[in-house]
Each structure stands twice: as structure tokens, then as C-alpha cells.
Amino acid sequence: MQIVHYGNLSASTVLIQPVDDHDLEEMYLDSFLTIASLDDEGDITKAIEKLDIISEKFKVKFILSVSRNIDKLPECAKAKVIISL
């Protein structure tokens, strides 16, 4: 078994995907800034990059709910915005 550490290890919410689980195609992460322990001004670039790596490796798509104006997002995140309210 391969263990991949990501995010805040003391967080109250933990998401796990077994390596051989091929039926999981999408993961919805609501309130992403909170569960990633990022404040309103925190840079989410590293989190996005890590999710991209995990997404590619396990062939799973991450859909994030991020409460931040689009003009406050880094370029790597702006390109991934589906809808901005």
C-alpha cells in the first residue's frame, strides 16, 4: 500500500482513496480553503499543484468550492474556474 500525505494531518476531515479503487472518478471538496487550512489571503498554488499530481496519478477529478473572488486567485487556478458567482 502506498501512503500519500497531503494537507493538514490533524484536520477533522480526511479523504482516502485506495490505490486499486477504479470506480471513483470525481471528488467534490466543499469549503476547500477551510479544509486545506488556508486563510482568505493564503496562496492556494501549492494545494492546486498537489491536487493536479494526485488527480493525474489516480485518474480522479477534483471539484473544489473556493470562496474567493476570481481576481484573487493565482493564474493556475483561474484557468480551472468553471463558474464564478
Helices and strands as residue ranges (DSSP letters): E 26-29, H 32-35, H 45-58, E 61-64, G 70-72, H 75-78
